[in-house]
Amino acid sequence: MKIREHLEQTEARLERIRRDEYLRELVGTIGADPLRPARSEV
């Protein structure tokens, strides 16, 4: 296993998900739309 390569990939993924843009990408995906109430609340 290439530990250094794995670590670099993991760090790159972590950097991506820490950005605000990542949260905006999730809006509209299953279970990740903060602007809509749950169906049980409607």
HULIN-V379564 format. One record per residue. N is the residue number from 0. PSI is psi in whole degrees, 0 to 359 (none if undefined). Layout:
N|PSI ; N|PSI
This chain:
0|137 ; 1|92 ; 2|317 ; 3|316 ; 4|317 ; 5|316 ; 6|317 ; 7|318 ; 8|318 ; 9|318 ; 10|322 ; 11|318 ; 12|317 ; 13|317 ; 14|319 ; 15|314 ; 16|347 ; 17|345 ; 18|148 ; 19|329 ; 20|326 ; 21|317 ; 22|321 ; 23|327 ; 24|331 ; 25|338 ; 26|130 ; 27|350 ; 28|164 ; 29|122 ; 30|11 ; 31|24 ; 32|99 ; 33|347 ; 34|348 ; 35|136 ; 36|159 ; 37|150 ; 38|327 ; 39|342 ; 40|349 ; 41|none
